[in-house]
Amino acid sequence: MKRNIVLFTGIQRFCRTLKERGYRIAILREKGEQLNEREEVDYVIDYDPRHLDGLAETLKGLPFRKRVLTVINRREKRVKEFAVLNMALGRKGIGLEQAEWLSDKYFMRKRMSQVDPSIVPEFQYFEYPSTSPRHLRIGFPLMVKPRNLFKSILIARCNGLSDLERTLRTFETRVSETESRHGVVLKKGLLVEEFLQGNELSIDSFVSPRGKIYHSPVVDLVPAKDIGIEDYHVFGRMLPTQFGPSQVVAIEKVAEKGIRALQLVNSPAHIDMVYTPTGPKVLEVGARVGGYRSEMMKLSFGIDLDEVAFSHSLGKGGDLVPKFEKSTAVLEFFPRQEGTLKGIKGLEEVRRLGSFHRLRQRMNLGERVGLARQGYRCSLFVLLNHEDPSVVKGDVEVARGIISFEVG
């Protein structure tokens, strides 16, 4: 029987592309999850993320399991599901041990430091309130991070002991609502690590079924703190990179060390780093293509990362050679204060910018919004693209000035 089903860990735009080519599409659907584009999907596999053993049993009994051609993951919080799919379908790829490392910031740091401590920040596990903040061995300033959250949610910088104690008290008050909002259960303890000085960046790499690694172009990141926002989300993602060729080589080498430390195989790898005065250090690794990255690469270089990920999953490699060069920026906007969203000003003006490509309002009027450190994801993103880098650079500044949130 022809193996013509592509199984996704969740619906994405690439489902439609493959559907149009004649593939059948299967996806996972978490309990309570709404599907807005159901027509793109042929098979829905319902599951409870709290009971992945049940998902494994469901997969073993699927009548069409022998027709599954490959598995694709784009969901940041479904790396364990990705591993379960690989194992249940007898597919080469990350397993549950790798998934545990990838979904826990502390385990990830620990694993990579065992292989090469030079590629990660200095870090330690911290349990509050059973451990006194005075017993930390990490010097200030330092970063405090939940072990198993994403998108910079509840991450904070602490410049001194009183700042740390206040941050820990605030964190405790936000745990319950953050778990409810994002459908997660936070692990016990926190990751505390040194604050890294340097330029932030990301790179998306692809590991073949045989372990060979290929890299896409580097993306420059603009942290919110660099534009005067007291938060630790990424405000901007920019192409092409401003790093030079020798720096890109160093970035790729550190990416490969991280990939091998985490034993990734037959998977994309989205890697966030800081380029410090002593070289690149890894902040995060995900078994997926990064958010916005496929669209950014297509607009800037004519590279389709979704196609590359699909091709690599079949053991066929992928085309990562730039066809042209344009400038692209993705900007994430958060309200400066927490509250109920009443409105967003400046959207029509942004749509008239010379480099405007698209925008999406992710939070609806009447919903609760705030900064990432307060437990929220972005309320709005804007994508800019133009042949002239100076146009994009200027429009980034204009957009920053005209977008504002009405919060009550």
Secondary structure, DSSP 8 states (H G I E B T S, - for coil): ----EEEESS--HHHHHHHHTT-EEEEEEETT---S-GGG-SEEEEE-TT-HHHHHHHHHT-TTGGGEEEEE---TT-HHHHHHHHHHTT-SS--HHHHHHHT-HHHHHHHHHHH-GGGS--EEEE-TTTS-GGG--S-SSEEEEETT--TTTT-EEE-SHHHHHHHHHHHHHHHHHHHHHHT----SSEEEEE---SEEEEEEEEE-TT--EEE---EEEEEGGGGT-SS-SEEEEEES----HHHHHHHHHHHHHHHHHTT--SEEEEEEEEEETTEEEEEEEESS--TTHHHHHHHHHS--HHHHHHHHHTT-------S---EEEEEEE--SS-EEEEEEE-HHHHHTSTTEEEEEE-S-TTSEE--GGGT---SEEEEEEES-HHHHHHHHHHHHHH-EEEE-
